[in-house]
Amino acid sequence: MVAQSGKAAAAGILAWLVAGWWLDSPLAVIAPWVAIVTVQTTVYRSVRDGLWLLGAMTVGTVLATGVHVLVGSTLVAMCIVLPATLALTLWSRIGDQGVFCATTALFVLVYGSVTFDGVVDRLREAVIGAVIGVVVNAVVLPPVYHRRGLDAARAVSREAAELLAPIAEGLRSGVDRSAVLRWDERGGELTRMTDRARDLSGWSSESRRWNVRFEPVRRESAGPDPEDVIAVVSRVVGSVNGLVRVLLEGTDEAFRSELPDPESAGPYADLCDRLAAACRTYADHVAGRCTDEDRAAYAEAVGAAGSLAAGLQADLDARAAADPSALGMFLLEAKRLLVGLPAADEVCPSAPGRLEAGAAKPAGSVGA
């Protein structure tokens, strides 16, 4: 924030020096105004918004000048032009940029002589400001948001593990309806965290466009690609919420399905514990601070979860006549979570640079 504020101020001062001091423009204030507005949160956004801004200012300048020449009165021209230009803000494709059409028209009508020669001056000042704003934002510490998406995704993976742990404990002690309702609330918050992480990952993707600083920063920061991580944690969160939904239905008096009793729930609880351990290690992997020992622990957790899932599936196949619908759905969601996690050789790589590899390879198929 400090860097962006300083860059915007510097761009405004530089644009004022060029337009007002060097070129002695008649309405030099437009150049620093446009330069400040053009220094956006990403280089791509600076270029995109700069072009939209120039278009809006062109429309406002030409419209204000033409109406003033026709009616010959500043007040009458304002009464015609301002409502028309402000109406552009209601157009979804223009949005906030529409206000610059109106404010530019106001500048043209209020300050200086309103002539078609003045149109060239106004547009020249706008172009000067836009170019300076884009160049300053692209050359001086162009914004990079690589770690924000990763940090948010790490928090999601950690929270998913913290939700799986009480589920495992609840299976061992007996599933309680009130506890399941609390887990459902936490699952909703987990979904909101995932949405925020996805938004921040989008910022990371946008900040890499036309940004010469992005790749060096990405190589220096330990962590995988945010888009790959978001894909993984989205699948994990969907499966965790699926487990909670199965437990909600299993504890509902309206259509109670068979859930494992505390005496036979051990394998299901162990499966949740292994999945929770894998999610914790994956969170450390996203943070870029896990070791080869962590990778071995991750491989052990994923392998044990796969073996448990296969054994539970075989048991359910043998008991198909008992209609264990809730057990089957619970196991299905657990297997989806397992398949959604990356393979062990993609987590906590020890060789430098391997952290940049994608993290979307599944852990291997489990029994159907």
N, C-alpha and C positions, 0 to 999 in steps of 0.2 A: 504493500500500500504506500509506503514511504517512497519507494523507487518510482512507482507510477505517478504519484503526485508531483515529485520533483521533475520527472520527464515531461509531464503536461505543462508545468510552469515554464520549463526551459524551452519547450516548443513554442509556447505563446510568446515569450520574450523574443525568441529568434525570429518568429514570423512578424512581430511588430518592427524589429530592426530592419528586416528586408522590405516590408511593404511601406512602413511609415517613414523610416529614416533614409533608406537607400533609394527606393523608387518614388518616395513622396506621393503615395497614393491618396486620393481625395477622401476615401473612407477606409483608412488603414485598419480600423478596429475589427473589420471582418476577418482579416487574416489571422490575428492571434486568437480570435474567438473560434474559428474553424480548427485551428491547430490544436487548441486545448481539447475540444470535443473529439477530435480524431484519435487522440492517444487513448486507445481502448485497452481492454483487459487481455486481448491477444492480438498478434500481428494480423491474422486473418480478419478479425473483427474490425481492425483499423482500416484495412483496405475496403472491406465490404461496406461499412458504415460511411467511410469517406466518399465512396462513389454515390451512395444513396443521398448523402448530404449535399454533394455538388448538384445532383439532379434536382433535389428539392429547392435549393437556393436558386438554381437557374429558373425554375418555374416561378418562384416568388418574385425574382427580379424582373423577368420579362413581363409577367402579368401586372405588377405594380406600375411599371413604366408605361405599358400600353394603355392601361385604364386611365392613368393620370394625363397622358397626352390627349386622350379622347375627351375627358370631362373637364380638364383644366383646373380642377380643384383638389387640393390635398385631402380635405375632409371627406368630400364625396368619394374620392378614390379609396380612402380607408374604409368607408362604409360598404363598399362593394368588394374590395379585395380581401379584407381580413376574414369575413365570414366564409368566403369561398375557399381560401387557403387553409383555414382551421378545419374545414370539413374534411380535408385530406387525412387528418389524423384518425378519422373513423375507418379509413381503408386499411384492412388488415395487412396488406403487403407493404404499406409504408409505415404505419404505426407511429412510433415516437418521432420518426424523421419528419413527419408532416408538420410539426410545430416549427421547424427551421424554415419551411416555406413561408409561413406567416410572419415570423420574426424578421426574415430577410426583407420581405415586402415592406414591413414597418420601417426598417432602417432606410430603405430606398426612398420612401415617401417623406420621412421626417427630416433626414439629414442630406444636405447637398442639393444640387440641381437634379431634377428628374428628367433625364434625356436618354436617348438610345446610345449615345456615346458613353454615358455613365454605366450602361449595362455591361459594356466591355470591362470597365474598371472594376465593377463589383465582382464579376466572375473571375477576373484575373486575381483579385485579392483572395477570393475563396479557394482558387486552385493553389495559390502560394501556401495558404494555411494548411490545406489538406495534404499537400506533398510534404511539407515540413513535419506535420504530425505523424504521417506514416513512416517517414525516414527515421525520425527520432525513436519511435516505438520499435522499429525493426532493427536498428543498429545499436542502440544503447540499452543493454540488459533486456532483450525481448522477453516478455513474460513466459514462464514455463510452469506448468502445474502437474508435473509428473508424479510427485509423491502424494498429492492430496487424495487422488483416487485410490492409491495403494493403501494409504493409512485408513481410509474409510472402509475399504474392503477387508483389511486386517481386522478391524473392529467387528465387522459382520461375522467373519469366520470364528473369532474368539467368542462372540455372543452365542453363535450356534452351538459351540461346544458346551458353553455354560447352560444351555437349555437342554441338551442331550443328557447331561449328568443327572439332573433331578428326575428326568424321565426314567433313566435306568434305576435310580433309587426307588422311585414310585412303583416300578414293576416288581421289585423285590419285596417291598413292604405291603403291596396291595394298592391298586389304582384308585385314587380318591377323586370324586367328581369336582370338588372345589379346587383341588390342586391342578386338575386338567384345565379348568377355566382360567387359572392363573397362567398356565403355560400357553394357553391360547392368546391371552393378552400380550405375553412376551413375544409370541410368534408374529402378532400384528406389528409390534415395534420393530422386530427383526426385518419385516418386509419394508417398513419405512426407511430403516437404515440402508437396506439394499438399494432402494430407489435413490437415496441421496448419494450413495457410492457410485451408482450408475451415472448420475448427473456430473459428479466430479470427474469420473472417467471420461465423460464427454468433453469436459474442459481440457483434459490432458490431450485428447485426440485433436481438439481444435487448436491447442497451443503449439502443436508440432508443425502446422501448416506454415510454410514460408519462414520458418524460424531456424536460423543458423545455430542457435544456442541449444536447441532441444536435444539433439543426439549426444553432445558431450555431457550434458546434465544427466541424461538417461543412463549413459555408461558409468558415470561416477556414482550414481545412487544405486545401492544394492536393492534389487527388486525386479520382478518380472514385468511384463507388459500389462498395464492396468486393464485393457480390454479383455485379455485372456483371464485375468483374475476375476473380473466381474462375471464372466461367463460361468466360472467355477462356483463362485459363492451364490450366484442366482440359482443354480441347480441345487446346491446344498440347502439353501433356505426353503425352496419349494418342497424338498423332500422332508425337511424337519417339520414344516407346517403340515405336511401330509401325515406324518406320524401323529401329530397332535390331533388332527381331525379324526383319525381312526380311534384314538382314545376317547375323544368326545362322543362319538357314536357308540362306542363300546360301553360307556358309562351312562348313556341316556336310557331312561326307563321305557321310552316310546319304542325303541328298536334296539334293545341291548343285544349285542353280539358277543360271541365267546372271546374273552380275553384270558391271557394266561394267569392262573392263580399264583400266589407268592411261591408255592412249592415248586411249580414247573416253569416259573418265569426267569430262572437263572440265565439260560442261554440268550433270551431276548435282551435282558439287562446287560449281559456281557457284550452283546453285539452293539448296544448303544454306547457302552463305555469305550469300546474300540473305536467307534466312529467319532466320539467326542475327542479322544486322544489324537486321532488323525486330523481333525479340524484345528486343534490347538497347534499342532506342528505346522500345518499349512499356514496358519496365521503368522507364525514365526518366519516361515519361508517368505511370505509376502513382505514382512518387515525387513528381510535381508539379514537376519541375525541368527539363523540356525546353523547347526554343525553336522558333520558326518554322523555323529552319534544320534542326532535328532532324525536324520534321514533313515538310519537303521531302525529307530523306534517307530517311525512312520510306516516303513515297510512291514514291520512286525504287526502293527495295529491293522493295517489294511489286509495283510494276509490272514490274520486271525479272524477278522470280520468276514472275509470271504469264506473261510472254512465253517464258521458258525452259521452263516446264511445258507450254505449248501446243506449242512446237517439239518437245520430247521426246515428247509424246503423238502428234504426227503421225509422228514417226520410228518409234515402236513400232507404230502402225497399219500402216505400210508394211512392217514386218518381222514381221507376225503369224505367218507360217508358221514362223519360227525359234523360236517358243515362248519368248519372253523373259519368263517368268513372274515372276522376281524383279525384273526391271526394271519391269514393270508394277505390281507391288505397291509397290515403292519409290516410284514416281512417284505412285501413288494416295495413299499416306500423306503425301507432300510436299504434294499438292494439298489434302488435308484440313487440314493445318496452315495453309496459305495462306488457305483459306476461313474457318478459325476465327479468324484475326486480324481486328481491327476495321478499318474503312475509314480511309483516310488523313485524312479531314476530322474524324474523331473522336479523333485522336491529337495531343497537344501543341497544343490550341486556344489562340490568343493572347488572345481576349476573356475578361475576368474572368467567372467563373461558369460558363463552358462546360465547365470541368473536371468539373462535376457531371453532365454528360450521360452517358447509358449508353454502354458501350463494347462492345456486343455485336453491332454491325452487321458483317456479313462484308465482306471486302475485294472481293467481287464473284466471280461464278462463273468457274471456269476450265474449260477443255475437259473434257468428260466422259471 
